[in-house]
C-alpha cells in the first residue's frame, strides 16, 4: 500500500495538468481571436471562471476605460454551425411549443431559438477584456428582433453566428450596452438578427408607487376592453431554459438558488418572450409570426418562479399585434409584432 501513494499523486497531477491545458490554456488561446469554428469554442468552465473574476474586480454600473494595448472591438464570429436537434426540442418543450415541435410539419423553428444558439458567444463577449462593464447582474431591459427569412433556412447547411458590442449609454439607472446577435445562412445572407440592451445598475430601481399601479391597472382595463385575448400561464420552479441560457438575468442568483433549494428563481427574458410568441402562434396562427417581421420587447419587473402570470395580446392595427405579460399589478413584459 505504501507504494501506491506516489502513483496516485502522479495520476492526480497528470489529470490536473490535462484539465488545465484542455479547459483553461486552450480556451485562453481561443479568446485571442475573433473568428472561431463551432467545434472549437472555449469551455464553459473557463468562461465561468473568467466571468467570476471580472465580477469580483469590477463594480456594477461603472463604465471602465478601454485597454488600448489590445483589440478594442468586441465581436466574435463562429463558422460551420449546425442546429442541435436535442437542444431545439428541449427549448420548444420549455417555452410552450411542445416537445414534438421540430417534428411537426408546416411550423418554423421558434424565432428566439437563434438567441439560444448564441449563448456561448454572449458569454465570450461579457468576459472579453475589452468589454467595459461588470458581468455581475446584467439585465436585459430591451430587445428587438428582425426576422428576414424563416429560421428554418439554418437547417439547410452550415451557418454562421456573430455577436458584437455596438455601443454604451449612460442612463440614470446605470450603464446600458447594446449587443447585436446575427445568424447567417450558408449563402452568407442575414436570416435573423437581434439587438439586446443590457443594463448594469448602479442603484436599485425604485419601488412602483400606488399611482403607477393604478395607471397600470387603467392600461390593463383599456386593453381588456379592446377585445384582447387572455391566457393564464403557470411559471413552475423548473420553468425555462438552464442557467447557461439565461446567464445575464440575475445569473449570480441562479447558482445559490440551485445549491440551497431556494423557493424563488429568476426566469430568463428569453423564456418570457418565447412563451408569449408561442401562445400568440397557438391562438392567432403561424401567419402572425411569419417572416419578414420586427419584434420589439421591453422587460420591466423581473419574473420569479414559481408564480402565475397572464398573457394579454391584441391586434393594434391591420398587421400588428401587441402583447403583455402581467402578474397582478406588475407588467413584466410588453412588446409589439410589426411588419413595418
C-alpha positions in Angstrom: 0.0 0.0 0.0 2.8 2.4 0.8 4.0 2.3 -2.9 0.5 3.2 -4.2 0.5 6.7 -2.9 3.2 8.1 -5.2 1.4 6.6 -8.2 -1.9 8.2 -7.0 -0.2 11.6 -6.6 1.3 11.3 -10.1 -2.0 10.3 -11.6 -3.9 13.2 -10.0 -1.1 15.6 -11.0 -1.3 14.4 -14.7 -5.1 14.7 -14.7 -4.9 18.2 -13.2 -2.3 19.3 -15.8 -4.5 17.9 -18.6 -7.6 19.6 -17.3 -5.8 22.9 -17.0 -4.4 22.5 -20.5 -7.6 21.4 -22.2 -10.1 23.7 -20.4 -8.0 26.7 -19.4 -5.0 27.2 -21.6 -6.6 26.2 -24.9 -9.7 28.3 -24.1 -7.5 31.3 -23.3 -5.7 31.0 -26.6 -9.1 30.8 -28.4 -10.2 34.0 -26.8 -7.4 35.8 -28.6 -9.1 35.5 -32.0 -12.4 36.8 -33.3 -13.1 34.1 -35.8 -13.7 30.6 -34.5 -15.1 27.2 -35.5 -18.3 25.8 -34.0 -16.3 22.7 -32.9 -13.6 24.7 -31.3 -15.2 27.1 -28.8 -13.8 28.0 -25.3 -15.0 25.7 -22.5 -17.9 26.8 -20.2 -15.7 26.3 -17.2 -13.1 28.8 -18.4 -15.8 31.3 -19.3 -17.4 31.0 -15.9 -14.1 31.4 -14.1 -13.2 34.5 -16.2 -16.7 35.9 -15.7 -16.4 35.4 -11.9 -13.0 37.1 -11.9 -14.4 40.1 -13.8 -17.4 40.3 -11.4 -15.1 40.4 -8.4 -12.8 43.1 -9.8 -15.4 45.4 -11.4 -18.2 47.3 -9.8 -21.8 47.2 -11.2 -23.0 50.3 -13.0 -19.5 51.6 -13.8 -18.1 52.1 -17.3 -14.4 51.2 -17.5 -11.8 52.6 -19.9 -10.7 50.7 -23.0 -7.5 48.8 -23.0 -5.5 50.5 -25.8 -2.9 47.7 -25.9 -5.4 45.1 -27.1 -8.2 44.9 -29.7 -10.9 47.4 -29.0 -13.8 45.9 -31.0 -15.7 43.2 -29.1 -17.0 40.9 -31.8 -17.0 37.1 -32.3 -17.9 35.1 -35.3 -18.4 31.3 -35.4 -18.4 29.4 -38.6 -19.8 26.0 -39.6 -22.6 26.0 -37.1 -25.2 23.2 -37.0 -28.7 23.0 -35.4 -28.7 20.8 -32.4 -32.0 19.0 -32.5 -31.8 17.9 -28.9 -31.3 21.5 -27.7 -34.1 22.6 -30.0 -36.5 20.0 -28.7 -35.7 20.9 -25.1 -36.2 24.6 -25.8 -39.5 24.0 -27.5 -40.7 21.9 -24.6 -39.6 24.5 -22.0 -41.2 27.5 -23.8 -44.6 26.0 -24.6 -44.2 24.9 -28.2 -44.3 21.2 -27.3 -41.6 18.6 -27.2 -42.5 17.4 -30.7 -42.4 20.9 -32.2 -39.4 20.4 -34.5 -41.0 17.3 -36.0 -44.3 19.0 -36.8 -45.0 19.9 -40.5 -45.5 23.5 -41.6 -44.1 25.0 -38.5 -40.9 27.0 -38.4 -38.1 26.9 -35.8 -39.1 29.4 -33.0 -37.9 33.0 -33.5 -36.0 33.1 -30.3 -34.0 29.9 -30.8 -31.1 31.7 -32.6 -30.5 33.6 -29.3 -30.1 30.2 -27.6 -27.5 29.2 -30.2 -25.6 32.4 -29.4 -25.4 31.7 -25.6 -21.7 30.8 -25.5 -20.8 33.7 -27.8 -22.7 36.0 -25.4 -20.6 34.6 -22.5 -17.4 35.3 -24.5 -18.5 38.9 -25.1 -19.1 39.8 -21.5 -15.9 38.1 -20.4 -13.8 39.8 -23.1 -11.0 42.1 -21.8 -12.4 45.0 -23.8 -16.0 44.6 -22.5 -16.4 47.8 -20.4 -18.9 46.6 -17.8 -19.0 44.2 -15.0 -20.8 40.9 -15.9 -22.4 40.9 -12.4 -26.2 41.2 -12.6 -26.6 42.3 -16.2 -30.3 42.7 -17.0 -31.9 42.5 -20.4 -34.2 45.5 -20.5 -35.0 45.7 -24.2 -34.7 43.5 -27.2 -35.5 43.9 -30.9 -35.7 41.0 -33.4 -35.7 41.3 -37.1 -36.5 38.0 -39.0 -35.6 38.4 -42.6 -36.2 34.8 -43.6 -37.6 31.7 -41.8 -35.2 30.4 -39.2 -35.6 27.0 -41.0 -33.1 28.3 -43.5 -30.4 27.4 -41.0 -31.3 23.8 -41.4 -30.1 23.7 -45.0 -26.4 23.6 -44.2 -23.6 25.1 -42.2 -24.4 28.6 -41.0 -22.6 31.4 -39.2 -23.3 33.2 -36.0 -22.0 36.7 -34.9 -22.2 38.6 -31.7 -20.9 42.2 -31.5 -21.0 45.0 -29.0 -22.5 48.1 -30.6 -22.4 51.0 -28.1 -22.6 52.0 -24.4 -25.0 54.5 -22.9 -25.0 56.3 -19.5 -28.5 56.3 -18.1 -30.0 57.3 -14.7 -30.1 53.6 -13.6 -26.5 52.9 -14.6 -24.9 51.9 -17.9 -26.6 50.3 -20.9 -24.9 48.3 -23.7 -26.3 47.2 -27.0 -25.2 43.8 -28.2 -26.1 42.6 -31.7 -26.7 38.9 -32.4 -26.9 37.8 -36.0 -27.4 34.4 -37.8 -26.3 34.0 -41.5 -27.4 31.2 -43.8 -25.0 29.0 -45.8 -25.2 31.7 -48.6 -24.0 34.3 -46.2 -27.3 36.2 -46.2 -28.8 37.5 -42.9 -31.6 35.2 -41.7 -32.1 36.6 -38.2 -30.7 39.5 -36.1 -31.4 40.9 -32.7 -30.2 43.8 -30.6 -30.2 43.2 -26.8 -29.9 46.1 -24.5 -28.3 45.0 -21.2 -28.3 47.2 -18.1 -25.7 47.3 -15.4 -27.4 49.0 -12.5 -25.6 51.4 -10.2 -28.5 51.7 -7.8 -31.6 49.6 -7.2 -34.8 50.6 -9.0 -37.4 52.5 -7.0 -40.5 50.6 -6.0 -43.6 51.1 -8.0 -45.8 53.7 -6.4 -49.6 53.3 -5.9 -50.2 55.9 -8.6 -48.1 53.9 -11.0 -50.1 50.7 -10.1 -53.4 52.5 -10.7 -52.1 53.7 -14.0 -51.1 50.1 -15.0 -54.5 48.9 -13.9 -56.1 51.5 -16.1 -54.0 50.5 -19.0 -54.9 46.8 -18.4 -58.7 47.7 -18.3 -58.3 49.6 -21.5 -56.6 46.7 -23.1 -59.2 44.2 -21.9 -62.0 46.4 -23.2 -60.4 46.3 -26.7 -61.1 42.6 -27.2 -57.7 41.5 -26.0 -57.2 37.7 -25.6 -56.1 36.5 -22.3 -54.0 33.3 -21.5 -53.1 32.2 -18.0 -49.6 30.7 -17.7 -48.2 28.8 -14.7 -44.5 29.5 -14.2 -43.2 26.4 -12.4 -39.9 26.3 -10.5 -38.4 24.2 -13.3 -39.7 26.5 -16.0 -37.4 27.9 -18.5 -34.0 27.1 -20.0 -31.0 26.0 -18.0 -29.0 28.8 -16.3 -26.5 28.8 -19.2 -29.2 30.1 -21.5 -30.2 32.9 -19.1 -26.7 33.9 -17.9 -27.5 37.6 -18.0 -30.7 37.7 -15.9 -29.6 37.5 -12.3 -27.0 34.8 -13.2 -25.3 35.3 -9.8 -28.5 34.2 -8.1 -29.0 31.0 -10.1 -26.2 29.0 -8.5 -27.1 29.8 -4.9 -30.7 29.1 -5.7 -29.8 25.6 -7.0 -27.4 24.8 -4.2 -29.7 25.9 -1.3 -33.0 24.9 -3.0 -34.5 28.4 -2.7 -38.2 28.7 -3.4 -37.9 31.6 -5.8 -35.8 31.5 -9.0 -35.4 34.3 -11.6 -36.8 33.5 -15.0 -34.9 34.5 -18.1 -36.1 37.1 -20.6 -35.7 34.6 -23.5 -38.2 32.3 -21.9 -40.7 35.2 -21.2 -40.6 36.4 -24.9 -40.6 32.9 -26.3 -43.6 31.9 -24.2 -45.5 34.9 -25.4 -44.8 34.2 -29.0 -45.7 30.5 -28.6 -49.2 31.4 -27.2 -49.8 34.0 -29.8 -49.0 31.5 -32.5 -51.3 28.9 -31.0 -54.3 31.4 -30.9 -53.7 33.6 -33.9 -52.0 31.2 -36.3 -48.5 30.9 -37.7 -49.1 33.8 -40.1 -48.7 36.3 -37.3 -45.0 35.4 -36.8 -44.1 34.5 -40.4 -41.1 36.5 -41.6 -40.3 39.2 -42.6 -41.3 40.9 -39.3 -40.0 43.0 -36.4 -40.4 42.4 -32.7 -39.7 45.0 -30.0 -39.9 43.9 -26.4 -39.4 45.8 -23.2 -38.6 43.9 -20.0 -39.6 45.6 -16.7 -40.0 43.9 -13.4 -38.1 40.6 -13.1 -40.2 37.5 -13.0 -39.7 34.9 -10.3 -40.8 31.3 -10.2 -42.9 29.6 -9.1 -45.8 32.0 -9.9 -48.7 32.6 -12.2 -48.9 35.2 -15.0 -51.4 36.3 -17.6 -50.6 37.0 -21.2 -52.6 39.6 -23.0 -52.4 40.1 -26.7 -54.5 42.1 -29.2 -54.5 43.4 -32.7 -53.4 47.0 -32.7 -53.5 47.6 -36.4 -54.1 45.7 -39.7 -51.0 43.6 -39.4 -49.5 44.5 -36.0 -50.0 42.7 -32.6 -49.3 44.0 -29.1 -48.7 41.8 -26.1 -48.1 42.0 -22.4 -47.1 39.6 -19.6 -48.5 40.7 -16.3 -48.7 39.5 -12.7 -51.3 41.3 -10.6 -50.4 45.0 -11.0 -46.9 44.4 -12.4 -46.1 44.4 -16.0 -43.1 42.1 -16.6 -43.0 42.3 -20.4 -44.7 44.3 -23.1 -44.0 44.3 -26.8 -45.2 44.6 -30.4 -45.0 42.5 -33.5 -45.0 44.6 -36.7 -44.2 44.2 -40.4 -43.0 47.8 -41.0 
